Amino acid sequence: MSHNSGNQAPFAIAILGAGGISNAHSAAVKDSGDTLRISCVIDTNKENARKLADEHGAAAFDSAQQFFDAVDAGEATVDGIVICTPPTVRIEPIRAALERGIPVLTEKPVAMNAEDASRVAEIAAAHPDTLFGVAYCHRFAPPIIAMKQLVAEGKIGRLTRFENTFAFYHPPMAERWMSDPAVSGGGSFIDTGCHSLDLFRYLVGPAEVVGSVFDNDWSGRGESSATVLVKASDGPHAGVAGVILAGWLEPERFTVGLVGTNGSLHYDYMKPTELIYRPGIGEPELIKVESHEVRFSRQLIHFARAARGDAPRGDLADARDGLGAAEAVDRAARAAKII
Ligand SMILES: NC(=O)c1ccc[n+]([C@@H]2O[C@H](COP(=O)([O-])OP(=O)(O)OC[C@H]3O[C@@H](n4cnc5c(N)ncnc54)[C@H](O)[C@@H]3O)[C@@H](O)[C@H]2O)c1
């Protein structure tokens, strides 16, 4: 393993799982100039591994074991690993990387259920000197950061509600692993609702699930849409409500809203540079913001800097944040069955 420490060498990233989301990390590396590079790509699908590896002049591996053997033999250069596999197969690579002192950024959700997320949290806690982050990328979206700051400045008065919809229309999801509970842990709520729960945690506080209703359009698959009510269990905004909507069979909506006693802030991901402030009385105000589209780039650069000790780790979601979302996802699923 090569250890960069603030010198000019690009931070060498291994990508484990070269499917859909690896493209966002690949683009972030390309955007970074000389700051980041992809040195290794690992995927049990050889074609996926080779395609991404060839794009970056990286080494390709067919399995995590083969990659870690190469690391042990001093034949692979890696400063950090980004894990983009389905959640079911992440625990052992996370353990193997942390045991070798390799910083880890794992895609969301941290695991397919709270039990596995708690195992990941134990592994991360056993290696406190090595960075472990969960890729809850919305924490790096400039409009979200602006909303947090505006609330802290009192722009909307006392915060009373978080409103968030991440929904889109994609019937082929019925055939993908994301809707197979044995692989993903659930359906649309664990898929996008975990992002929402982490946003709630970041903007408001830890989420306690109050109630949930799931709709299942596909027999034997995870829920195709979810409606979940949460409230903050702790912190300065304890008691504040959150309404989270997730869906794969709905018109596309990606919005985050914060409502307070003196106004509201509303962000629509389809209007990426516009944050809308509405006062209790009076005309709405358009606040220009940088687009959310930079979030993957910002997150990966931050991961590299934090891994080198050049940036605070706390800006990345950690294992406890990942566990918090996983526990709330499990509770929402249980509550949906009761109602
Ligand atoms: N942050 C985001 O906004 C965002 C968006 C999309 C997906 N994701 C998350 O990223 C993860 C991956 O999603 P995706 O859409 O890229 O899935 P995908 O199915 O497109 O890709 C997964 C890849 O992992 C590989 N893989 C499976 N098992 C493996 C193993 N044991 N070892 C090595 N490689 C293995 C597959 O061959 C495939 O290439 C999911 O957890 C998903 O929730 C995050």
The ligand as an SDF file (V2000), in Angstrom:
LIG
                    3D

 44 48  0  0  0  0  0  0  0  0999 V2000
  -25.2690    7.5660   -3.6690 N   0  0  0  0  0  0  0  0  0  0  0  0
  -26.2150    7.4010   -4.5740 C   0  0  0  0  0  0  0  0  0  0  0  0
  -26.9410    8.3310   -4.9060 O   0  0  0  0  0  0  0  0  0  0  0  0
  -26.4160    6.0470   -5.1870 C   0  0  0  0  0  0  0  0  0  0  0  0
  -27.0440    5.9470   -6.4320 C   0  0  0  0  0  0  0  0  0  0  0  0
  -27.1590    4.6730   -6.9920 C   0  0  0  0  0  0  0  0  0  0  0  0
  -26.7270    3.5320   -6.2950 C   0  0  0  0  0  0  0  0  0  0  0  0
  -26.1670    3.6910   -5.0520 N   0  0  0  0  0  0  0  0  0  0  0  0
  -25.7640    2.5140   -4.2620 C   0  0  0  0  0  0  0  0  0  0  0  0
  -24.6030    1.9230   -4.8090 O   0  0  0  0  0  0  0  0  0  0  0  0
  -24.6500    0.5100   -4.6380 C   0  0  0  0  0  0  0  0  0  0  0  0
  -24.4600   -0.1490   -6.0080 C   0  0  0  0  0  0  0  0  0  0  0  0
  -25.5270    0.2230   -6.8400 O   0  0  0  0  0  0  0  0  0  0  0  0
  -25.4100    0.1540   -8.4310 P   0  0  0  0  0  0  0  0  0  0  0  0
  -26.5880    0.8720   -8.9640 O   0  0  0  0  0  0  0  0  0  0  0  0
  -24.0690    0.5870   -8.8640 O   0  0  0  0  0  0  0  0  0  0  0  0
  -25.5800   -1.4210   -8.6550 O   0  0  0  0  0  0  0  0  0  0  0  0
  -25.1350   -2.2640   -9.9260 P   0  0  0  0  0  0  0  0  0  0  0  0
  -25.8780   -3.5460   -9.8410 O   0  0  0  0  0  0  0  0  0  0  0  0
  -25.2470   -1.4300  -11.1580 O   0  0  0  0  0  0  0  0  0  0  0  0
  -23.5670   -2.5300   -9.6720 O   0  0  0  0  0  0  0  0  0  0  0  0
  -23.0880   -3.3780   -8.6560 C   0  0  0  0  0  0  0  0  0  0  0  0
  -21.7730   -3.9900   -9.1410 C   0  0  0  0  0  0  0  0  0  0  0  0
  -21.2250   -4.7700   -8.0810 O   0  0  0  0  0  0  0  0  0  0  0  0
  -20.7150   -5.9640   -8.6520 C   0  0  0  0  0  0  0  0  0  0  0  0
  -20.6370   -7.0010   -7.6250 N   0  0  0  0  0  0  0  0  0  0  0  0
  -21.6450   -7.7100   -7.0770 C   0  0  0  0  0  0  0  0  0  0  0  0
  -21.1700   -8.5490   -6.1320 N   0  0  0  0  0  0  0  0  0  0  0  0
  -19.8260   -8.3640   -6.0920 C   0  0  0  0  0  0  0  0  0  0  0  0
  -18.7940   -8.9420   -5.3230 C   0  0  0  0  0  0  0  0  0  0  0  0
  -19.0280   -9.8900   -4.3970 N   0  0  0  0  0  0  0  0  0  0  0  0
  -17.5190   -8.5160   -5.5330 N   0  0  0  0  0  0  0  0  0  0  0  0
  -17.2540   -7.5730   -6.4660 C   0  0  0  0  0  0  0  0  0  0  0  0
  -18.2090   -6.9960   -7.2300 N   0  0  0  0  0  0  0  0  0  0  0  0
  -19.4830   -7.3990   -7.0400 C   0  0  0  0  0  0  0  0  0  0  0  0
  -21.6830   -6.2980   -9.7690 C   0  0  0  0  0  0  0  0  0  0  0  0
  -21.1160   -7.1940  -10.7140 O   0  0  0  0  0  0  0  0  0  0  0  0
  -21.9460   -4.8980  -10.3550 C   0  0  0  0  0  0  0  0  0  0  0  0
  -21.0020   -4.5770  -11.3620 O   0  0  0  0  0  0  0  0  0  0  0  0
  -26.0020    0.2150   -4.0060 C   0  0  0  0  0  0  0  0  0  0  0  0
  -25.8780    0.0020   -2.6300 O   0  0  0  0  0  0  0  0  0  0  0  0
  -26.8380    1.4470   -4.2830 C   0  0  0  0  0  0  0  0  0  0  0  0
  -27.8110    1.6940   -3.2980 O   0  0  0  0  0  0  0  0  0  0  0  0
  -25.9770    4.9200   -4.5210 C   0  0  0  0  0  0  0  0  0  0  0  0
  1  2  1  0
  2  3  2  0
  2  4  1  0
  4  5  1  0
  4 44  2  0
  5  6  2  0
  6  7  1  0
  7  8  2  0
  8  9  1  0
  8 44  1  0
  9 10  1  0
  9 42  1  0
 10 11  1  0
 11 12  1  0
 11 40  1  0
 12 13  1  0
 13 14  1  0
 14 15  2  0
 14 16  1  0
 14 17  1  0
 17 18  1  0
 18 19  2  0
 18 20  1  0
 18 21  1  0
 21 22  1  0
 22 23  1  0
 23 24  1  0
 23 38  1  0
 24 25  1  0
 25 26  1  0
 25 36  1  0
 26 27  1  0
 26 35  1  0
 27 28  2  0
 28 29  1  0
 29 30  1  0
 29 35  2  0
 30 31  1  0
 30 32  2  0
 32 33  1  0
 33 34  2  0
 34 35  1  0
 36 37  1  0
 36 38  1  0
 38 39  1  0
 40 41  1  0
 40 42  1  0
 42 43  1  0
M  CHG  2   8   1  16  -1
M  END
$$$$
